[in-house]
Amino acid sequence: MATPNTPSDSLVAFRSLSFSYENHLVLDNVSLHIPKGKVTALIGPMGAGKTTTLKLMGGEQKAQSGEMLFDGQDVGRMDQQQLYAARRRMGMLFQFGALFADSTVFDNVALPLQIRGTAPALIAKRVHAALDMVGLLSKEKMLPLHLSAGEQQRVGIARAVVHKPALLLADEPTGNL
């Protein structure tokens, strides 16, 4: 459901959003609208607030003022259970992979599906498809420490998309590629 002044096709919308770290204003009265099905990139110099914006979208941080809407709901006003439900509809790709070192490539990619309670047969099918998409199907049994930085990043990409998220948040996704 869209709130007033937010287009009904919005997947993400910021309305008069401001955020600061201590005395450093990072985002000042920002408004934006990202329609469903659109690819949007945030570009700017280091320190411009790109990572902060992604953290606000994912509910990792809360704005001091304004609203950050995900599919019509204000992320900043969600309780923990609502936030977890919203995050299950997001894929997150981190700049430095954030893989579990003691889990195989397969298990790292399967994690979002396992959290959702997906049937094992469907997990295997989806993980294999995601790994094939990033060219790493043959490395499914390896541990991340035996992969190059670029391969680790591709595992992160597979994990971020394996559950077909409504929103993919990617912080410098090509840094190691």
Buried (B, 14 or more C-beta within 10 A) or exposed (E): EEEEEBEEEBBBBBBEBBBBEEEEEBBEEBEBBBEEEEEEEBEEEEEEBBBBBBBBBBBBBEBEBBBBBBBEBBBBEBEEEBBEEBBEBBBBBBBEBEBEEEBBBBBBBBBBBEEEEBEEEEBBEBBBEBBEBBEBBEBBEBBBEEBEEEBBBBBBBBBBBBBEBBBBBBBBBEEBE
